[in-house]
Each structure stands twice: as C-alpha cells, then as structure tokens.
C-alpha cells in the first residue's frame, strides 16, 4: 500500500510540474529574470508556488496536525534540527546557482527525463556528481574535525 500511495503521490507531483510548466527551463528563467527590460518577466510561477502553499497548509492543518501518527507509518518524521549552519547555507547557494543558471530544478529534471533531451542528461549527471562531492566533503569534514578533537584531547 505504501508503494502504491508513494507512486500516486509522485505521479501527481510530476503531472503538476508538467502542467505548471516547471519542466520548461525557459519558463523558469523568465520567472527568475526580474530585471528584464523588455517586459519578459513571467510571474505566473508565483501562482504555482502560492497554490502549493495553500494545498500544503490545508493538508497539514486538517490532515496531519490533528493526528498522532501518519496513516501508513508508525510515526511522523519531522526534522528536529533547526540550526542554520554553513552546510545548509552553502547547499542553498549551490542549489540556487544551479537553478538560476540552467532553469532546471532536480524534481522537474527527473520528471522530464523521458523527453530524452541531452541537456537534461548532462544536468542530471552533474547533479549526481555534485551530490557525491557533497557527501565526500561532509565525510572529509567530519573526519578532519574528529582528528582535530583527538589532537586537542591528547
């Protein structure tokens, strides 16, 4: 049942991205270009974000908040960490740069993969390389901090 529900939710999300034209990099770039002198700014994606916020808010306050546990799981997994640290900020910067330079976000890129657009394969390839580099950098940072902590203790 969980697999089926997850599949339907992902399918609806993908269809929503296609209908909202979030899979069209030019549409996203036109939204992000607020300084366009020729009147090329496209604010229609504000409606998409607003609609998403309304649907989430309604679902959260009427379906999630009153429950002690989810329908298809034993507990809620709500992030407890609220710290805004360098890793979070650096990740947000890289995400924003990638999205702003290409007009492609990871979710719409995966949704558009069946279009067989070579640019999407390049984007997804670099996205995967970036994810591996980030994982390596985090492990290296943790190992370095553990090593410096041991040196201080000894």
C-alpha positions as CSV (number, residue, x, y, z in Angstrom):
1,X,0.0,0.0,0.0
2,X,2.9,2.4,0.8
3,X,4.5,1.8,-2.6
4,X,1.2,2.4,-4.4
5,X,0.5,5.6,-2.4
6,X,4.0,6.9,-3.0
7,X,3.7,6.2,-6.7
8,X,0.4,8.0,-7.0
9,X,1.8,11.0,-5.0
10,X,4.9,11.1,-7.2
11,X,2.8,10.8,-10.3
12,X,0.5,13.7,-9.2
13,X,3.6,15.8,-8.4
14,X,5.1,15.1,-11.8
15,X,1.9,15.9,-13.6
16,X,1.6,19.1,-11.6
17,X,5.2,20.1,-12.6
18,X,4.3,19.5,-16.3
19,X,1.0,21.4,-16.1
20,X,2.7,24.3,-14.3
21,X,5.5,24.3,-17.0
22,X,8.1,23.9,-14.3
23,X,9.8,21.4,-16.7
24,X,10.4,24.2,-19.2
25,X,13.7,25.8,-18.3
26,X,12.9,29.0,-20.3
27,X,9.7,29.5,-18.2
28,X,11.7,29.2,-15.0
29,X,14.5,31.5,-16.3
30,X,11.8,34.1,-17.3
31,X,10.5,33.9,-13.8
32,X,13.9,34.4,-12.2
33,X,14.8,37.3,-14.5
34,X,13.1,40.1,-12.6
35,X,15.3,42.8,-14.2
36,X,14.1,42.0,-17.7
37,X,13.9,45.3,-19.5
38,X,11.7,44.1,-22.3
39,X,8.8,43.1,-20.0
40,X,9.9,39.5,-20.3
41,X,9.4,38.7,-16.6
42,X,6.9,35.9,-16.1
43,X,5.3,36.0,-12.6
44,X,2.9,33.1,-13.3
45,X,5.1,30.7,-11.2
46,X,4.1,32.8,-8.2
47,X,0.6,31.3,-8.7
48,X,2.2,27.8,-8.7
49,X,4.1,28.4,-5.5
50,X,1.0,30.0,-3.9
51,X,-1.2,27.1,-4.9
52,X,1.3,24.7,-3.5
53,X,1.5,26.6,-0.2
54,X,-2.3,26.6,0.1
55,X,-2.6,22.9,-0.6
56,X,0.2,22.1,1.9
57,X,-1.3,24.3,4.6
58,X,-4.7,22.8,4.2
59,X,-3.3,19.3,4.3
60,X,-1.1,20.0,7.2
61,X,-3.6,21.7,9.5
62,X,-6.6,19.4,8.7
63,X,-5.0,16.1,8.0
64,X,-1.5,16.0,9.7
65,X,-1.7,18.1,12.8
66,X,-4.7,16.5,14.4
67,X,-3.2,13.0,14.1
68,X,-0.8,11.3,16.4
69,X,0.7,9.2,13.6
70,X,0.5,9.0,9.8
71,X,-2.0,6.7,8.1
72,X,0.7,4.5,6.5
73,X,3.5,4.7,9.0
74,X,4.2,4.3,12.7
75,X,5.4,7.8,13.4
76,X,5.9,11.2,11.9
77,X,9.5,12.1,10.8
78,X,9.6,15.8,11.5
79,X,13.1,17.4,11.4
80,X,14.2,18.4,14.8
81,X,17.3,20.3,13.8
82,X,16.6,24.0,13.3
83,X,20.2,25.2,13.1
84,X,21.2,27.3,10.1
85,X,24.8,26.4,9.6
86,X,27.4,26.7,6.8
87,X,26.5,23.4,5.2
88,X,22.9,24.5,4.9
89,X,23.8,27.9,3.5
90,X,26.4,26.5,1.1
91,X,23.9,23.9,-0.2
92,X,21.3,26.6,-0.7
93,X,23.7,28.7,-2.6
94,X,24.7,25.9,-4.9
95,X,21.1,24.8,-5.4
96,X,20.1,28.4,-6.3
97,X,23.1,28.9,-8.6
98,X,22.3,25.7,-10.5
99,X,18.7,26.5,-10.8
100,X,19.3,30.1,-11.8
101,X,21.9,29.3,-14.4
102,X,20.1,26.4,-16.0
103,X,16.5,27.0,-15.2
104,X,16.3,23.3,-14.2
105,X,15.4,22.1,-10.8
106,X,16.1,18.5,-9.8
107,X,12.4,17.5,-9.5
108,X,11.4,18.8,-12.9
109,X,14.6,17.3,-14.4
110,X,13.7,13.8,-13.3
111,X,10.1,14.4,-14.4
112,X,11.4,15.4,-17.9
113,X,13.9,12.6,-18.3
114,X,11.5,10.7,-20.7
115,X,11.9,13.6,-23.1
116,X,15.4,12.3,-23.9
117,X,16.8,15.8,-24.0
118,X,20.6,15.6,-23.9
119,X,20.8,18.8,-21.8
120,X,18.8,17.0,-19.1
121,X,21.1,14.1,-19.0
122,X,24.1,16.4,-18.7
123,X,22.3,18.3,-15.9
124,X,21.4,15.1,-14.0
125,X,24.9,13.8,-14.5
126,X,26.4,16.9,-12.9
127,X,23.7,16.9,-10.2
128,X,24.8,13.3,-9.3
129,X,28.5,14.3,-9.3
130,X,27.6,17.3,-7.1
131,X,25.8,15.0,-4.7
132,X,28.7,12.7,-4.5
133,X,31.2,15.6,-4.0
134,X,29.0,16.9,-1.2
135,X,28.8,13.5,0.5
136,X,32.6,13.2,0.2
137,X,33.1,16.8,1.6
138,X,30.9,16.1,4.6
139,X,32.7,12.8,5.4
140,X,36.1,14.6,5.0
141,X,35.0,17.5,7.2
142,X,33.7,15.1,9.9
143,X,36.9,13.1,9.8
144,X,39.0,16.3,10.0
145,X,37.0,17.6,12.9
146,X,37.3,14.2,14.8
147,X,41.1,14.2,14.1
148,X,41.5,17.8,15.5
149,X,39.3,16.9,18.5
150,X,41.6,13.9,19.3
151,X,44.7,16.1,19.0
152,X,43.3,18.6,21.5
153,X,42.3,15.8,24.0
154,X,45.8,14.2,23.8
